[in-house]
Amino acid sequence: MSGVVFDPGFMGPQEELRAEVRQRNLWAVLDSRMMELATASGFTERRAALPWAGERPHVTADLAGRDGEAVMDSLADFVAQHGFSAVLTPTHYLARGAQDPWFDVDLALTRALRWKLDTRGCQDVALYYVLAVPTTVFQNAAHRTAFKALLQGVEIDGIWLRVHPFGSGSGHVTLQRYVQGCRDLHGLSLPLVAEKTGSIGLPLLAFGAVGGLESGVSSGEKFDFGRLSRPPKVGNGGFAPQARVYVPGLGVFLDRDTARAFFENRTLRAHFGCTSACCRRGVKDTIADPRRHFVYTRMEEVGAIGQVPAQLRPQQYLDTMLRPATDRLGRALQADLADGIRTRLEKERRKLDGWRHTLGEMSRTQPVITSAGTPERRAARRRGA
């Protein structure tokens, strides 16, 4: 793990974590929530209180020219005041790709933010450009060519991809096209980080499509812009999503009640219960603290891929992660399971079978020639020197 992404709406509760991250010389990354502030559902009461928010959801005119520079002043002041070491650029969802009206505005905001940070002595603060697009745009070669041409001269430290809708539930065709799209972007010679991909992020790493993953803690398996474009719900209470239990041997998440029922089977508990240091009491700890279990497990999975040379990672992923997962799912389905769990696992097996066939074919016919650069470690950054 190289850093943590923070929400500016929770500065008080997260102060201790930010201090710990800075002390350990990891990236303390600010997500300004500018994308959400330009949508009806994302413009919440908490976000509306941010210094760079307006009285209503942003439109392009609110952030163009000097108005945009004034907003970047507020954002740069916030970064300097709270000691963030990186920022996700204040970009927006590009429904029309490079032709979207937001794209020119976003490029200007990114350049302005870099200048504002430099004038405040924050030359070492990294800027990660958030490219948020629909799958139809990301899979289109002409759009990717336009993005590469226009991003070439912008001073950024990497690109973070938000592709809608893409995540753990995506099938093998979408996965293959995502890998091909990323390989095309390698021409920018910038690190690529995939956001909100869940378990599908592991093959993206293994096949050299991206050099890093952004991962929610037991949530955030998919980037769904639709939740921001829909009218806001009234009276939902603002409850956070429930933590779910990650079963790494199968690559699936189960809610706590389903996980308890699943692990009541002794055979399943013996085969799929966590035995790592994060769960010293086994399944009891896994269910009691699923977030801790997930973070440790996901870091182990990423670490296992990173220890292998880039050219060997596809086969290593197929042999040690994907094929064993599909085989284990077959064995799990032979157990006495409740109908809901059985349906969930059958769907997962069909999806992984598709991944296995497509990725196996890619490993034979499309060898890894270029790999996305690995994001720079905080300790290695010396931009201001």
Secondary structure, 3 states (H helix, E strand, C coil): CCEEEECHHHCCCCHHHHHHHHHCCCEEEEECCCCHHHCCCCCCHHHHCCCCCCCCCCCHHHHCHHHHHHHHHHHHHHHHHHCCCEEECCCCECCCHHHCHHHHHHHHHHHHHHHHHHHCCCCCCEEEEEEEEEHHHHCCHHHHHHHHHHHCCCCCCEEEEEEECEECCCCHHHHHHHHHHHHHHHHHCCCEEEECCHHHHHHHHHCCCCCEEECCCCCCCEECCHHHHCCCCCCCCCCCCCCCEEECCCCEEECHHHHHHHHCCHHHHHHHCCCCCCCCCCHHHHHHCHHHHHHHHHHHHHHHHHCCCHHHHHHHHHHHHHHHHHHHHHHHCCCCCCHHHHHHHHHHHHHHHHHHHHHHHHHHHCCCCCCCCCCCCHHHCCCCC
